[in-house]
Protein backbone atom coordinates (compact mmCIF):
# COMPACT_ATOMS: atom_id res chain seq x y z
CA UNK A 1 0.00 0.00 0.00
CA UNK A 2 1.41 3.35 -1.02
CA UNK A 3 0.51 7.00 -0.41
CA UNK A 4 -0.10 7.32 -4.13
CA UNK A 5 -2.74 4.57 -3.97
CA UNK A 6 -4.43 6.22 -0.99
CA UNK A 7 -4.54 9.62 -2.69
CA UNK A 8 -5.95 7.98 -5.82
CA UNK A 9 -8.66 6.20 -3.83
CA UNK A 10 -9.61 9.36 -1.91
CA UNK A 11 -9.80 11.45 -5.09
CA UNK A 12 -12.03 8.94 -6.90
CA UNK A 13 -14.27 8.83 -3.82
CA UNK A 14 -14.53 12.63 -3.80
CA UNK A 15 -15.05 12.97 -7.57
CA UNK A 16 -17.49 10.04 -7.89
CA UNK A 17 -15.86 8.66 -11.04
CA UNK A 18 -12.47 7.72 -12.44
CA UNK A 19 -12.44 10.18 -15.36
CA UNK A 20 -12.79 13.31 -13.23
CA UNK A 21 -10.38 11.91 -10.63
CA UNK A 22 -7.74 11.25 -13.30
CA UNK A 23 -8.11 14.84 -14.52
CA UNK A 24 -7.83 16.21 -10.97
CA UNK A 25 -4.70 14.17 -10.30
CA UNK A 26 -3.30 14.86 -13.77
CA UNK A 27 -2.65 11.15 -14.40
CA UNK A 28 -3.78 8.78 -17.11
CA UNK A 29 -7.12 7.11 -16.41
CA UNK A 30 -5.50 3.70 -16.95
CA UNK A 31 -2.82 4.46 -14.33
CA UNK A 32 -5.45 5.60 -11.86
CA UNK A 33 -7.48 2.45 -12.45
CA UNK A 34 -4.39 0.30 -11.93
CA UNK A 35 -3.52 2.06 -8.65
CA UNK A 36 -7.02 1.51 -7.23
CA UNK A 37 -7.12 -2.09 -8.45
CA UNK A 38 -3.78 -2.85 -6.75
CA UNK A 39 -5.15 -1.33 -3.54
CA UNK A 40 -8.32 -3.42 -3.74
CA UNK A 41 -6.24 -6.52 -4.39
CA UNK A 42 -4.12 -5.86 -1.30
CA UNK A 43 -7.18 -5.18 0.88
CA UNK A 44 -9.15 -8.11 -0.49
CA UNK A 45 -12.30 -6.05 -1.05
CA UNK A 46 -13.87 -3.97 -3.80
CA UNK A 47 -13.88 -0.25 -3.01
CA UNK A 48 -15.94 0.96 -5.98
CA UNK A 49 -18.73 -0.29 -8.22
CA UNK A 50 -17.47 -0.05 -11.80
CA UNK A 51 -20.21 1.54 -13.90
CA UNK A 52 -20.13 3.28 -17.26
CA UNK A 53 -20.48 6.82 -15.89
CA UNK A 54 -20.20 6.93 -12.10
CA UNK A 55 -18.26 4.74 -9.69
CA UNK A 56 -20.05 4.76 -6.33
CA UNK A 57 -18.23 3.39 -3.33
CA UNK A 58 -19.09 0.04 -1.89
CA UNK A 59 -19.91 -0.35 1.79
CA UNK A 60 -16.30 -1.41 2.32
CA UNK A 61 -15.09 1.63 0.39
CA UNK A 62 -17.12 4.01 2.54
CA UNK A 63 -15.73 2.43 5.71
CA UNK A 64 -12.14 2.51 4.39
CA UNK A 65 -12.48 6.17 3.33
CA UNK A 66 -12.81 7.31 6.95
CA UNK A 67 -9.53 5.63 7.83
CA UNK A 68 -7.81 7.10 4.78
CA UNK A 69 -9.03 10.62 5.59
CA UNK A 70 -7.73 10.31 9.15
CA UNK A 71 -4.37 8.99 7.97
CA UNK A 72 -3.86 11.64 5.27
CA UNK A 73 -5.00 14.46 7.58
CA UNK A 74 -2.50 13.26 10.19
CA UNK A 75 0.28 13.25 7.60
CA UNK A 76 -0.68 16.77 6.49
CA UNK A 77 -0.57 17.96 10.10
CA UNK A 78 2.85 16.36 10.49
CA UNK A 79 4.08 18.05 7.31
CA UNK A 80 2.83 21.44 8.54
CA UNK A 81 4.51 20.89 11.91
CA UNK A 82 7.83 20.16 10.22
CA UNK A 83 7.47 23.26 8.06
CA UNK A 84 6.90 25.26 11.23
CA UNK A 85 10.12 23.84 12.68
CA UNK A 86 11.96 24.79 9.49
CA UNK A 87 10.50 28.31 9.52
CA UNK A 88 11.48 28.70 13.18
CA UNK A 89 15.04 27.65 12.38
CA UNK A 90 15.24 30.16 9.54
CA UNK A 91 14.29 32.96 11.90
CA UNK A 92 17.75 32.66 13.42
CA UNK A 93 18.76 33.73 16.91
CA UNK A 94 17.84 36.91 18.75
CA UNK A 95 20.27 37.75 21.55
CA UNK A 96 20.35 40.76 23.83
CA UNK A 97 23.14 42.22 25.91
CA UNK A 98 24.21 45.30 27.75
CA UNK A 99 26.44 47.60 25.75
CA UNK A 100 29.25 47.47 28.31
CA UNK A 101 29.85 43.76 27.58
CA UNK A 102 29.81 44.21 23.78
CA UNK A 103 33.45 43.28 23.22
CA UNK A 104 33.33 40.17 25.41
CA UNK A 105 30.03 38.91 24.00
CA UNK A 106 30.94 39.51 20.36
CA UNK A 107 34.19 37.62 20.84
CA UNK A 108 32.31 34.76 22.48
CA UNK A 109 29.62 34.57 19.78
CA UNK A 110 32.12 34.70 16.92
CA UNK A 111 33.24 31.14 17.68
CA UNK A 112 29.67 29.86 17.43
CA UNK A 113 29.11 31.71 14.15
CA UNK A 114 32.34 30.28 12.69
CA UNK A 115 31.34 26.74 13.72
CA UNK A 116 28.02 27.14 11.87
CA UNK A 117 29.21 29.35 9.00
CA UNK A 118 28.04 26.81 6.39
CA UNK A 119 24.47 26.87 7.71
CA UNK A 120 22.55 29.47 5.71
CA UNK A 121 19.68 29.44 8.25
CA UNK A 122 21.77 31.17 10.93
CA UNK A 123 20.82 34.81 11.24
CA UNK A 124 22.11 36.39 14.44
CA UNK A 125 20.09 39.39 15.55
CA UNK A 126 21.60 41.64 18.24
CA UNK A 127 19.56 43.75 20.64
CA UNK A 128 21.98 46.04 22.47
CA UNK A 129 20.80 48.01 25.49
CA UNK A 130 22.52 50.54 27.72
CA UNK A 131 21.15 49.28 31.04
CA UNK A 132 20.71 45.93 32.71
CA UNK A 133 16.98 46.51 33.17
CA UNK A 134 16.50 47.32 29.48
CA UNK A 135 18.41 44.20 28.42
CA UNK A 136 16.25 42.02 30.67
CA UNK A 137 13.15 43.70 29.26
CA UNK A 138 14.03 42.36 25.79
CA UNK A 139 13.74 38.88 27.29
CA UNK A 140 10.30 39.63 28.72
CA UNK A 141 8.98 41.08 25.46
CA UNK A 142 10.37 38.28 23.30
CA UNK A 143 12.81 40.55 21.44
CA UNK A 144 15.61 38.26 22.61
CA UNK A 145 15.74 34.59 23.59
CA UNK A 146 19.10 34.75 25.33
CA UNK A 147 20.39 37.80 27.17
CA UNK A 148 23.88 38.51 28.52
CA UNK A 149 23.84 40.81 31.51
CA UNK A 150 24.65 41.23 35.19
CA UNK A 151 22.58 40.58 38.31
CA UNK A 152 19.82 38.31 36.89
CA UNK A 153 16.53 38.25 38.84
CA UNK A 154 15.02 35.07 40.31
CA UNK A 155 12.28 35.09 37.66
CA UNK A 156 14.65 33.85 34.94
CA UNK A 157 17.02 30.93 34.46
CA UNK A 158 20.67 31.93 34.42
CA UNK A 159 24.25 30.70 34.20
CA UNK A 160 27.30 32.65 35.27
CA UNK A 161 29.75 32.81 32.37
CA UNK A 162 32.75 34.89 33.43
CA UNK A 163 34.01 37.79 35.50
CA UNK A 164 34.45 40.92 33.40
CA UNK A 165 37.40 43.16 34.23
CA UNK A 166 36.76 46.84 34.93
CA UNK A 167 39.53 49.29 34.07
CA UNK A 168 40.82 52.64 35.27
CA UNK A 169 40.38 55.06 32.37
CA UNK A 170 41.88 58.53 31.88
CA UNK A 171 42.29 61.05 29.07
CA UNK A 172 45.07 60.26 26.60
CA UNK A 173 46.62 63.55 27.73
CA UNK A 174 46.63 62.55 31.41
CA UNK A 175 50.14 62.24 32.94
CA UNK A 176 49.40 58.63 33.95
CA UNK A 177 48.49 57.79 30.34
CA UNK A 178 51.70 59.33 29.02
CA UNK A 179 53.94 57.74 31.62
CA UNK A 180 52.30 54.31 31.16
CA UNK A 181 52.86 53.67 34.85
CA UNK A 182 50.44 51.40 36.76
CA UNK A 183 47.65 52.79 38.90
CA UNK A 184 48.75 53.84 42.38
CA UNK A 185 46.91 54.20 45.65
CA UNK A 186 47.87 57.88 45.66
CA UNK A 187 45.99 58.40 42.38
CA UNK A 188 42.88 56.65 43.70
CA UNK A 189 42.89 58.76 46.86
CA UNK A 190 43.60 62.15 45.27
CA UNK A 191 42.28 62.17 41.69
CA UNK A 192 38.62 63.11 41.12
CA UNK A 193 36.57 60.20 39.81
CA UNK A 194 33.62 60.28 37.43
CA UNK A 195 31.25 57.67 38.85
CA UNK A 196 28.58 55.57 37.11
CA UNK A 197 25.01 55.75 38.41
CA UNK A 198 24.59 53.95 41.74
CA UNK A 199 21.77 51.77 40.35
CA UNK A 200 24.21 49.90 38.09
CA UNK A 201 26.21 46.77 38.79
CA UNK A 202 29.38 48.61 37.73
CA UNK A 203 28.82 51.12 40.52
CA UNK A 204 28.23 48.33 43.04
CA UNK A 205 31.50 46.68 42.03
CA UNK A 206 33.36 50.01 42.23
CA UNK A 207 31.88 50.87 45.64
CA UNK A 208 32.83 47.44 46.92
CA UNK A 209 36.38 47.90 45.63
CA UNK A 210 36.88 51.22 47.40
CA UNK A 211 35.40 49.83 50.60
CA UNK A 212 37.80 46.87 50.50
CA UNK A 213 40.72 49.22 49.88
CA UNK A 214 39.67 51.57 52.70
CA UNK A 215 39.61 54.51 50.28
CA UNK A 216 37.04 57.28 50.17
CA UNK A 217 36.97 58.37 46.51
CA UNK A 218 36.70 62.02 45.51
CA UNK A 219 33.53 61.90 43.41
CA UNK A 220 33.53 64.72 40.88
CA UNK A 221 30.19 63.81 39.27
CA UNK A 222 27.94 60.87 38.47
CA UNK A 223 26.96 59.84 34.94
CA UNK A 224 24.17 57.57 33.71
CA UNK A 225 26.43 55.17 31.82
CA UNK A 226 29.88 54.22 30.65
CA UNK A 227 29.86 56.27 27.44
CA UNK A 228 29.01 59.54 29.14
CA UNK A 229 31.57 58.84 31.88
CA UNK A 230 34.22 58.17 29.23
CA UNK A 231 33.29 61.43 27.45
CA UNK A 232 33.85 63.40 30.66
CA UNK A 233 37.22 61.75 31.20
CA UNK A 234 38.26 62.33 27.57
CA UNK A 235 37.76 66.04 28.23
CA UNK A 236 40.39 65.84 30.98
CA UNK A 237 38.04 65.45 33.92
CA UNK A 238 39.74 63.01 36.35
CA UNK A 239 39.37 59.27 35.86
CA UNK A 240 36.60 56.68 35.76
CA UNK A 241 36.23 52.92 36.13
CA UNK A 242 34.57 51.19 33.19
CA UNK A 243 34.78 48.03 31.04
CA UNK A 244 36.81 47.90 27.84
CA UNK A 245 34.24 49.44 25.49
CA UNK A 246 34.40 48.92 21.70
CA UNK A 247 34.95 52.59 20.80
CA UNK A 248 37.43 53.57 23.52
CA UNK A 249 40.35 53.60 21.11
CA UNK A 250 38.74 56.45 19.16
CA UNK A 251 37.26 58.31 22.14
CA UNK A 252 40.37 60.01 23.50
CA UNK A 253 40.46 57.69 26.53
CA UNK A 254 43.24 55.33 27.57
CA UNK A 255 42.96 52.36 29.92
CA UNK A 256 45.69 52.26 32.56
CA UNK A 257 47.74 49.35 33.78
CA UNK A 258 45.75 48.34 36.91
CA UNK A 259 48.90 47.28 38.74
CA UNK A 260 48.00 45.58 42.03
CA UNK A 261 44.31 46.51 41.79
CA UNK A 262 41.56 44.35 40.33
CA UNK A 263 37.86 45.08 39.90
CA UNK A 264 35.48 42.55 38.36
CA UNK A 265 31.77 41.98 37.90
CA UNK A 266 29.96 38.73 37.04
CA UNK A 267 28.36 38.31 33.61
CA UNK A 268 25.47 35.88 33.14
CA UNK A 269 23.53 34.30 30.32
CA UNK A 270 19.79 34.34 31.07
CA UNK A 271 16.65 32.89 29.45
CA UNK A 272 12.97 32.57 30.28
CA UNK A 273 11.90 29.67 32.50
CA UNK A 274 8.61 29.07 30.71
CA UNK A 275 9.64 29.66 27.08
CA UNK A 276 11.01 27.01 24.75
CA UNK A 277 14.09 28.16 22.87
CA UNK A 278 14.12 28.07 19.09
CA UNK A 279 16.33 25.50 17.39
CA UNK A 280 19.44 27.63 16.95
CA UNK A 281 19.04 29.46 20.24
CA UNK A 282 19.08 26.03 21.88
CA UNK A 283 22.28 25.18 20.01
CA UNK A 284 23.87 28.48 21.09
CA UNK A 285 22.91 27.86 24.71
CA UNK A 286 24.46 24.37 24.54
CA UNK A 287 27.60 25.78 22.89
CA UNK A 288 28.03 28.36 25.66
CA UNK A 289 27.37 25.81 28.40
CA UNK A 290 30.13 23.60 26.99
CA UNK A 291 32.45 26.60 26.68
CA UNK A 292 32.04 27.55 30.33
CA UNK A 293 31.54 24.10 31.89
C-alpha positions as CSV (number, residue, x, y, z in Angstrom):
1,X,0.0,0.0,0.0
2,X,1.4,3.4,-1.0
3,X,0.5,7.0,-0.4
4,X,-0.1,7.3,-4.1
5,X,-2.7,4.6,-4.0
6,X,-4.4,6.2,-1.0
7,X,-4.5,9.6,-2.7
8,X,-6.0,8.0,-5.8
9,X,-8.7,6.2,-3.8
10,X,-9.6,9.4,-1.9
11,X,-9.8,11.4,-5.1
12,X,-12.0,8.9,-6.9
13,X,-14.3,8.8,-3.8
14,X,-14.5,12.6,-3.8
15,X,-15.1,13.0,-7.6
16,X,-17.5,10.0,-7.9
17,X,-15.9,8.7,-11.0
18,X,-12.5,7.7,-12.4
19,X,-12.4,10.2,-15.4
20,X,-12.8,13.3,-13.2
21,X,-10.4,11.9,-10.6
22,X,-7.7,11.3,-13.3
23,X,-8.1,14.8,-14.5
24,X,-7.8,16.2,-11.0
25,X,-4.7,14.2,-10.3
26,X,-3.3,14.9,-13.8
27,X,-2.6,11.2,-14.4
28,X,-3.8,8.8,-17.1
29,X,-7.1,7.1,-16.4
30,X,-5.5,3.7,-16.9
31,X,-2.8,4.5,-14.3
32,X,-5.5,5.6,-11.9
33,X,-7.5,2.4,-12.5
34,X,-4.4,0.3,-11.9
35,X,-3.5,2.1,-8.6
36,X,-7.0,1.5,-7.2
37,X,-7.1,-2.1,-8.5
38,X,-3.8,-2.9,-6.8
39,X,-5.1,-1.3,-3.5
40,X,-8.3,-3.4,-3.7
41,X,-6.2,-6.5,-4.4
42,X,-4.1,-5.9,-1.3
43,X,-7.2,-5.2,0.9
44,X,-9.1,-8.1,-0.5
45,X,-12.3,-6.1,-1.0
46,X,-13.9,-4.0,-3.8
47,X,-13.9,-0.3,-3.0
48,X,-15.9,1.0,-6.0
49,X,-18.7,-0.3,-8.2
50,X,-17.5,-0.1,-11.8
51,X,-20.2,1.5,-13.9
52,X,-20.1,3.3,-17.3
53,X,-20.5,6.8,-15.9
54,X,-20.2,6.9,-12.1
55,X,-18.3,4.7,-9.7
56,X,-20.0,4.8,-6.3
57,X,-18.2,3.4,-3.3
58,X,-19.1,0.0,-1.9
59,X,-19.9,-0.4,1.8
60,X,-16.3,-1.4,2.3
61,X,-15.1,1.6,0.4
62,X,-17.1,4.0,2.5
63,X,-15.7,2.4,5.7
64,X,-12.1,2.5,4.4
65,X,-12.5,6.2,3.3
66,X,-12.8,7.3,7.0
67,X,-9.5,5.6,7.8
68,X,-7.8,7.1,4.8
69,X,-9.0,10.6,5.6
70,X,-7.7,10.3,9.1
71,X,-4.4,9.0,8.0
72,X,-3.9,11.6,5.3
73,X,-5.0,14.5,7.6
74,X,-2.5,13.3,10.2
75,X,0.3,13.3,7.6
76,X,-0.7,16.8,6.5
77,X,-0.6,18.0,10.1
78,X,2.8,16.4,10.5
79,X,4.1,18.1,7.3
80,X,2.8,21.4,8.5
81,X,4.5,20.9,11.9
82,X,7.8,20.2,10.2
83,X,7.5,23.3,8.1
84,X,6.9,25.3,11.2
85,X,10.1,23.8,12.7
86,X,12.0,24.8,9.5
87,X,10.5,28.3,9.5
88,X,11.5,28.7,13.2
89,X,15.0,27.6,12.4
90,X,15.2,30.2,9.5
91,X,14.3,33.0,11.9
92,X,17.7,32.7,13.4
93,X,18.8,33.7,16.9
94,X,17.8,36.9,18.7
95,X,20.3,37.8,21.5
96,X,20.3,40.8,23.8
97,X,23.1,42.2,25.9
98,X,24.2,45.3,27.8
99,X,26.4,47.6,25.8
100,X,29.2,47.5,28.3
101,X,29.9,43.8,27.6
102,X,29.8,44.2,23.8
103,X,33.5,43.3,23.2
104,X,33.3,40.2,25.4
105,X,30.0,38.9,24.0
106,X,30.9,39.5,20.4
107,X,34.2,37.6,20.8
108,X,32.3,34.8,22.5
109,X,29.6,34.6,19.8
110,X,32.1,34.7,16.9
111,X,33.2,31.1,17.7
112,X,29.7,29.9,17.4
113,X,29.1,31.7,14.2
114,X,32.3,30.3,12.7
115,X,31.3,26.7,13.7
116,X,28.0,27.1,11.9
117,X,29.2,29.3,9.0
118,X,28.0,26.8,6.4
119,X,24.5,26.9,7.7
120,X,22.5,29.5,5.7
121,X,19.7,29.4,8.2
122,X,21.8,31.2,10.9
123,X,20.8,34.8,11.2
124,X,22.1,36.4,14.4
125,X,20.1,39.4,15.6
126,X,21.6,41.6,18.2
127,X,19.6,43.7,20.6
128,X,22.0,46.0,22.5
129,X,20.8,48.0,25.5
130,X,22.5,50.5,27.7
131,X,21.1,49.3,31.0
132,X,20.7,45.9,32.7
133,X,17.0,46.5,33.2
134,X,16.5,47.3,29.5
135,X,18.4,44.2,28.4
136,X,16.3,42.0,30.7
137,X,13.1,43.7,29.3
138,X,14.0,42.4,25.8
139,X,13.7,38.9,27.3
140,X,10.3,39.6,28.7
141,X,9.0,41.1,25.5
142,X,10.4,38.3,23.3
143,X,12.8,40.5,21.4
144,X,15.6,38.3,22.6
145,X,15.7,34.6,23.6
146,X,19.1,34.7,25.3
147,X,20.4,37.8,27.2
148,X,23.9,38.5,28.5
149,X,23.8,40.8,31.5
150,X,24.7,41.2,35.2
151,X,22.6,40.6,38.3
152,X,19.8,38.3,36.9
153,X,16.5,38.2,38.8
154,X,15.0,35.1,40.3
155,X,12.3,35.1,37.7
156,X,14.7,33.8,34.9
157,X,17.0,30.9,34.5
158,X,20.7,31.9,34.4
159,X,24.2,30.7,34.2
160,X,27.3,32.6,35.3
161,X,29.8,32.8,32.4
162,X,32.8,34.9,33.4
163,X,34.0,37.8,35.5
164,X,34.5,40.9,33.4
165,X,37.4,43.2,34.2
166,X,36.8,46.8,34.9
167,X,39.5,49.3,34.1
168,X,40.8,52.6,35.3
169,X,40.4,55.1,32.4
170,X,41.9,58.5,31.9
171,X,42.3,61.0,29.1
172,X,45.1,60.3,26.6
173,X,46.6,63.5,27.7
174,X,46.6,62.6,31.4
175,X,50.1,62.2,32.9
176,X,49.4,58.6,33.9
177,X,48.5,57.8,30.3
178,X,51.7,59.3,29.0
179,X,53.9,57.7,31.6
180,X,52.3,54.3,31.2
181,X,52.9,53.7,34.9
182,X,50.4,51.4,36.8
183,X,47.6,52.8,38.9
184,X,48.8,53.8,42.4
185,X,46.9,54.2,45.7
186,X,47.9,57.9,45.7
187,X,46.0,58.4,42.4
188,X,42.9,56.6,43.7
189,X,42.9,58.8,46.9
190,X,43.6,62.2,45.3
191,X,42.3,62.2,41.7
192,X,38.6,63.1,41.1
193,X,36.6,60.2,39.8
194,X,33.6,60.3,37.4
195,X,31.3,57.7,38.9
196,X,28.6,55.6,37.1
197,X,25.0,55.8,38.4
198,X,24.6,54.0,41.7
199,X,21.8,51.8,40.4
200,X,24.2,49.9,38.1
201,X,26.2,46.8,38.8
202,X,29.4,48.6,37.7
203,X,28.8,51.1,40.5
204,X,28.2,48.3,43.0
205,X,31.5,46.7,42.0
206,X,33.4,50.0,42.2
207,X,31.9,50.9,45.6
208,X,32.8,47.4,46.9
209,X,36.4,47.9,45.6
210,X,36.9,51.2,47.4
211,X,35.4,49.8,50.6
212,X,37.8,46.9,50.5
213,X,40.7,49.2,49.9
214,X,39.7,51.6,52.7
215,X,39.6,54.5,50.3
216,X,37.0,57.3,50.2
217,X,37.0,58.4,46.5
218,X,36.7,62.0,45.5
219,X,33.5,61.9,43.4
220,X,33.5,64.7,40.9
221,X,30.2,63.8,39.3
222,X,27.9,60.9,38.5
223,X,27.0,59.8,34.9
224,X,24.2,57.6,33.7
225,X,26.4,55.2,31.8
226,X,29.9,54.2,30.6
227,X,29.9,56.3,27.4
228,X,29.0,59.5,29.1
229,X,31.6,58.8,31.9
230,X,34.2,58.2,29.2
231,X,33.3,61.4,27.4
232,X,33.9,63.4,30.7
233,X,37.2,61.7,31.2
234,X,38.3,62.3,27.6
235,X,37.8,66.0,28.2
236,X,40.4,65.8,31.0
237,X,38.0,65.5,33.9
238,X,39.7,63.0,36.3
239,X,39.4,59.3,35.9
240,X,36.6,56.7,35.8
241,X,36.2,52.9,36.1
242,X,34.6,51.2,33.2
243,X,34.8,48.0,31.0
244,X,36.8,47.9,27.8
245,X,34.2,49.4,25.5
246,X,34.4,48.9,21.7
247,X,34.9,52.6,20.8
248,X,37.4,53.6,23.5
249,X,40.3,53.6,21.1
250,X,38.7,56.5,19.2
251,X,37.3,58.3,22.1
252,X,40.4,60.0,23.5
253,X,40.5,57.7,26.5
254,X,43.2,55.3,27.6
255,X,43.0,52.4,29.9
256,X,45.7,52.3,32.6
257,X,47.7,49.4,33.8
258,X,45.7,48.3,36.9
259,X,48.9,47.3,38.7
260,X,48.0,45.6,42.0
261,X,44.3,46.5,41.8
262,X,41.6,44.3,40.3
263,X,37.9,45.1,39.9
264,X,35.5,42.5,38.4
265,X,31.8,42.0,37.9
266,X,30.0,38.7,37.0
267,X,28.4,38.3,33.6
268,X,25.5,35.9,33.1
269,X,23.5,34.3,30.3
270,X,19.8,34.3,31.1
271,X,16.7,32.9,29.5
272,X,13.0,32.6,30.3
273,X,11.9,29.7,32.5
274,X,8.6,29.1,30.7
275,X,9.6,29.7,27.1
276,X,11.0,27.0,24.7
277,X,14.1,28.2,22.9
278,X,14.1,28.1,19.1
279,X,16.3,25.5,17.4
280,X,19.4,27.6,16.9
281,X,19.0,29.5,20.2
282,X,19.1,26.0,21.9
283,X,22.3,25.2,20.0
284,X,23.9,28.5,21.1
285,X,22.9,27.9,24.7
286,X,24.5,24.4,24.5
287,X,27.6,25.8,22.9
288,X,28.0,28.4,25.7
289,X,27.4,25.8,28.4
290,X,30.1,23.6,27.0
291,X,32.5,26.6,26.7
292,X,32.0,27.6,30.3
293,X,31.5,24.1,31.9
